[in-house]
Amino acid sequence: MSKFFKGFQYAWQGLNYAFSTQINFRFHAFAAALIALCGFVADLSGAEWLWILLSVSLVIVCELFNTAIEVLVDIVSPGYSREAGIVKDLASAAVLISAIFAFITAIIIFIPKI
């Protein structure tokens, strides 16, 4: 059972690493908090909250995978490598696509409430 609880400690360490070292992760965390506040003010329905939570979670998860991939690529390919750059660009593109999805979702949900 201690290994199970140790896993949560490692997860918190990962979140702490991302928050303390990645400006984009901090930006997305701030945006998530802001959108949650707007959701409470706008009195979102249950279905609307589910879409917001899905969108926010998707962006945060993509940011975490992007950070993990960047760290791994830096370990495996410490010098310049065109292919390593492509890997990093692809991981970054996943974050961009998820952020666009989240932005469009927020527009669809919040514009009618304004």
Backbone as a ProteinNet text record, in pm:
[ID]
protein_1_A
[PRIMARY]
MSKFFKGFQYAWQGLNYAFSTQINFRFHAFAAALIALCGFVADLSGAEWLWILLSVSLVIVCELFNTAIEVLVDIVSPGYSREAGIVKDLASAAVLISAIFAFITAIIIFIPKI
[TERTIARY]
82.5	0	86.6	205.2	290.8	337.6	358.1	396.2	284	160.5	45.4	46.1	63.6	64.3	189.8	299.8	423	401.3	316.1	284.6	222.2	137.4	77.9	185	281.6	390.3	468.1	496.1	567.4	485.1	354.9	267.7	270.4	264.3	271.2	406.2	512.1	644.5	647	581.5	574	497.4	383.9	307	387.4	456.7	539.7	651.2	713.4	819.1	763	650	590.5	553.5	493.3	450.1	569.3	675	788.4	885.6	880.1	978.4	919.2	789.6	729.5	632.3	669.1	583.8	449.6	449.5	324.3	230.7	286.8	203.9	140.3	218.3	162.9	53.6	75.5	-26	-155.1	-143.6	-263.5	-330.9	-253.4	-311.6	-387.4	-329.8	-397.4	-525.1	-517.6	-635.4	-743.9	-704.9	-801.8	-871.8	-796.2	-856.1	-950.6	-910.6	-994.1	-1123.6	-1113	-1231.8	-1324.5	-1268.3	-1351.7	-1428	-1360.7	-1427.2	-1539.7	-1511.6	-1614.9	-1731.2	-1699.5	-1804.1	-1897.3	-1840.4	-1924.1	-2009.7	-1951.4	-2025.3	-2138.1	-2109.8	-2208.5	-2309.1	-2290.6	-2381.3	-2400.1	-2289.7	-2292.6	-2376.8	-2434.7	-2509.3	-2410.1	-2460.9	-2375.3	-2304	-2376.4	-2316.6	-2209.7	-2235.5	-2136.1	-2010.3	-2027.4	-1910.8	-1831.1	-1899.4	-1827.6	-1740.5	-1793.2	-1714.6	-1596.1	-1619.6	-1510.7	-1403.7	-1444.6	-1348	-1271.5	-1340.6	-1272.5	-1168.9	-1207.8	-1116.7	-994.3	-1017.6	-907.5	-815.2	-874	-793.5	-710.1	-769.2	-696.6	-574	-590.6	-478	-368.8	-408.9	-310.9	-236.5	-309.7	-245.6	-149.5	-190.7	-100.7	24.2	7.3	123.9	218.9	163.5	248.4	322.2	252.4	319.6	424.4	393.9	489.9	616.3	598.9	714.7	795.2	726.5	796.1	873.8	812.8	880.2	1000.8	987.2	1100.6	1217.3	1188.9	1294.9	1360.9	1280.2	1334.8	1419.9	1373.6	1450.4	1582.4	1580.8	1705.5	1804.8	1754.5	1843.5	1901.8	1816.6	1857.5	1939.9	1910.1	1977.8	2021	2129.2	2169.2	2219.9	2274.8	2321.3	2209.6	2239.1	2138.4	2106.4	1978.5	1933.5	1803.9	1800.7	1680	1562.1	1585.8	1478.8	1429.2	1520.5	1480.7	1392.4	1426.4	1345	1205.7	1197.5	1067.8	982.6	1043.5	970.6	913.8	996.7	951.1	840.2	854.7	752.7	619.4	624.1	501.5	431.6	509.2	450.9	389.3	456.2	404.4	277.5	271.7	152.8	31.7	53.1	-57.8	-116.1	-30	-76.9	-155.7	-104.6	-172.9	-312.3	-322.9	-453	-549.6	-502.1	-590.3	-631.9	-542.2	-574.9	-675.9	-664.5	-763.2	-899.4	-902.9	-1027.9	-1088.3	-1006.7	-1055.7	-1109.1	-1039.5	-1082.2	-1216.4	-1230.5	-1356.4	-1469.4	-1440.9	-1540.8	-1586.4	-1491.7	-1525.8	-1610.3	-1576.8	-1655.4	-1798.5	-1812.5	-1946.2	-2028.7	-1965.9	-2038.6	-2064	-1964.1	-1976.4	-2040	-2023.5	-2079.4	-2231.2	-2307.6	-2452.8	-2488.6	-2399.6	-2428	-2395.8	-2329.6	-2290.9	-2405.6
-119.6	0	125.6	117.3	236.6	275.2	176	207	283	245.9	313.8	461.9	489.9	628.3	702.9	630.8	691.8	744.6	674.9	719	857.5	886.8	1020.3	1125.9	1090.3	1183.5	1215.5	1112.8	1135.7	1223	1200.5	1281.4	1427.5	1452.1	1590.2	1652.9	1573	1624.8	1665.7	1586.1	1619.4	1748.3	1763.1	1887.1	2006.3	1988.7	2095.3	2132.6	2032.3	2059.1	2140.6	2096.1	2165.9	2309	2326.1	2459.4	2551.2	2496.7	2581.5	2608.2	2529.5	2546	2584.1	2566.3	2585.9	2703.3	2810.6	2929.5	2900.7	2818	2784.4	2706.3	2618.8	2544.2	2640.9	2736.1	2835.7	2918	2955.2	3030.7	2950.9	2823.4	2739.8	2714.9	2702.4	2686.8	2813.1	2929.9	3056.3	3067.9	3032.1	3037.3	2943.2	2826	2730.7	2789.2	2853.8	2915.7	3028.7	3108.3	3218.3	3167.3	3062.3	3008.1	2943.8	2884.6	2828.7	2940.3	3049.6	3164.9	3215.8	3229.4	3272.5	3173.3	3045.7	2943.6	2956.9	2987.9	3008.8	3134.2	3239.9	3364.7	3343.8	3268.3	3245.3	3136.6	3070.5	2964.6	2857.7	2795.3	2694.2	2573.4	2510.7	2386.8	2271.4	2157.9	2040.6	2000.8	2001.5	1964.7	2065.4	2193	2296	2278.4	2248.1	2222.6	2103.8	1999.8	1882.5	1919.5	2001.2	2043.8	2130.7	2220.6	2306.2	2220.9	2129.8	2043.6	1955.1	1902.7	1822.2	1905.5	2024.9	2112.4	2151.1	2193.3	2234.1	2115.3	2000.8	1881.5	1841.3	1848.6	1812.6	1901.7	2030.9	2123.2	2094.9	2075.7	2049.5	1918.3	1814.8	1685.7	1699.5	1769	1789.4	1866.8	1967.4	2042.9	1950.8	1863.8	1772.1	1674.9	1619.1	1530.6	1606.9	1729.3	1810.4	1832	1864.3	1885.2	1756.2	1645.1	1516.2	1482.3	1504.7	1476	1567	1694.4	1786.9	1744.8	1706.7	1663.3	1536.4	1441.7	1316.6	1340.7	1424.2	1454.7	1521.3	1610.1	1675.1	1574.2	1471.1	1366.8	1282.6	1240.1	1149.1	1219.4	1347.4	1422.1	1558.8	1561.9	1688.4	1792.2	1749.1	1842.6	1874.8	1961.3	1995.9	1875.1	1853.9	1748.6	1794.9	1791.7	1831.7	1746	1616.1	1523.6	1549.6	1580.6	1613	1737.9	1834.3	1954.7	1923.8	1832.1	1792.5	1726.7	1640.3	1574.7	1679	1776.1	1882	1965.9	1995.2	2073.1	1998.2	1867.9	1788.3	1786.5	1771.7	1773	1909.2	2014	2149.1	2171.1	2113.1	2125.2	2060.3	1951.9	1887.8	1982.6	2056.3	2155.2	2264.5	2310.9	2415.6	2371.2	2252.4	2201.7	2190.3	2139.3	2126.3	2263.9	2360.3	2495.6	2562.2	2539.2	2592.7	2530.9	2399.8	2331.8	2392.7	2414.5	2472.2	2613.3	2692.2	2829	2830.9	2747	2740.1	2691.8	2593	2543.8	2655.9	2733.5	2844.8	2949	2978.3	3074.9	3025	2898.9	2841.8	2846.7	2823.7	2820	2960.3	3047.8	3176.6	3289	3289.8	3399.5	3412.9	3304.5	3321.2	3373.6	3359.8	3403.2	3551	3612.1	3753.6	3843.5
0	0	0	58.6	63.2	-77.3	-166.1	-303.8	-374.3	-342.7	-400.7	-362.5	-234.1	-187.6	-232.2	-248.8	-299.3	-441.5	-517.8	-653.9	-656.1	-556.9	-549	-520.7	-437.8	-408.4	-536.2	-616.1	-742.1	-836.4	-840.6	-926.1	-882.9	-752.3	-702.1	-734.5	-728.2	-764.5	-912.2	-996.6	-1138.1	-1162	-1094.4	-1106.5	-1056.4	-945.5	-890.7	-988.2	-1048.8	-1146.7	-1264	-1317.5	-1432	-1393.8	-1277.4	-1236.1	-1209.6	-1152.3	-1114.5	-1229.6	-1335.9	-1443.5	-1579.2	-1596	-1728.3	-1727.5	-1794.6	-1796.7	-1864.4	-1967.8	-2035.1	-1943.5	-1861.1	-1766.4	-1666.6	-1617.4	-1524.4	-1591.8	-1717	-1791.1	-1800.3	-1836.9	-1850.8	-1715.6	-1610	-1476.3	-1435.9	-1465.5	-1436.6	-1519.4	-1646.6	-1734.3	-1683.4	-1633.9	-1579.1	-1457.2	-1369.9	-1251.6	-1292.1	-1390	-1437.2	-1500.4	-1580.4	-1645.7	-1542.7	-1437.2	-1330.4	-1259.3	-1232.4	-1169.9	-1260.3	-1389	-1483.7	-1486.8	-1474	-1473.2	-1354.7	-1238.4	-1120	-1134.8	-1188.3	-1208.5	-1310.3	-1417	-1522.9	-1487.3	-1373.1	-1328.3	-1436.6	-1472.5	-1577.5	-1537.2	-1638.3	-1614.9	-1595.5	-1555.5	-1537.6	-1666	-1776.6	-1905.5	-1946.7	-1922.5	-1956.7	-1872.4	-1743.3	-1656.9	-1706.8	-1752.8	-1804.7	-1924.2	-2016	-2132.2	-2090.2	-1995.2	-1946.4	-1878.6	-1792.3	-1722.7	-1820.5	-1920.7	-2022.4	-2096.2	-2136.1	-2211.2	-2129.3	-2006.1	-1918.5	-1891.1	-1860.4	-1832.7	-1952.7	-2070.7	-2192.1	-2211.9	-2191.8	-2208.3	-2104.9	-1978.7	-1872.8	-1898.6	-1938.5	-1967.4	-2085.3	-2189.2	-2303.4	-2262	-2176.9	-2127.2	-2050.6	-1967.1	-1889.7	-1981.5	-2080.6	-2176.3	-2256	-2295.7	-2368.8	-2286.4	-2159.3	-2071.5	-2057.1	-2037.5	-2023.8	-2150.8	-2264.7	-2391.7	-2410.9	-2377.4	-2390.7	-2302.2	-2177.3	-2086.2	-2138.7	-2184.2	-2236.5	-2361.1	-2451	-2572.4	-2536.3	-2438	-2395.5	-2337.7	-2272.5	-2217.6	-2330.8	-2422.8	-2528.8	-2635.6	-2658.7	-2764.5	-2712	-2630.4	-2568.4	-2668.7	-2778.9	-2881.3	-2978.7	-3074.4	-3174	-3260.7	-3282.3	-3371.8	-3437.4	-3568.2	-3640.6	-3598	-3586.3	-3549.1	-3407	-3315.8	-3178.6	-3178.4	-3260.9	-3273.1	-3325.7	-3420.5	-3474.7	-3366.3	-3286.3	-3177.5	-3081.1	-3045	-2954.3	-3018.2	-3147	-3216.9	-3222	-3244.1	-3248.2	-3112.4	-3006.4	-2872.2	-2842.9	-2884.6	-2866.5	-2948.8	-3066.3	-3151.4	-3084.9	-3011.6	-2940.2	-2836	-2768	-2670.5	-2742.3	-2854.2	-2929.5	-2973.5	-3027.3	-3073.4	-2956	-2843	-2726.6	-2673.4	-2677.4	-2631.1	-2724.4	-2853.9	-2949.3	-2922.3	-2899.3	-2864.8	-2738.4	-2636.4	-2510.6	-2532.3	-2612.6	-2639.7	-2712.4	-2814.1	-2888.6	-2798	-2715	-2619.9	-2527.2	-2475.5	-2386.6	-2459	-2581.9	-2659.1	-2677.4	-2715.3	-2736.4	-2608.1	-2495.3	-2367.9	-2311.9	-2318.2	-2247.7	-2330.1	-2460.8	-2540.4	-2522.4	-2525.5	-2505.1	-2365.5	-2271.1	-2133.5	-2110.6	-2208.5	-2192.6	-2234
[MASK]
++++++++++++++++++++++++++++++++++++++++++++++++++++++++++++++++++++++++++++++++++++++++++++++++++++++++++++++++++

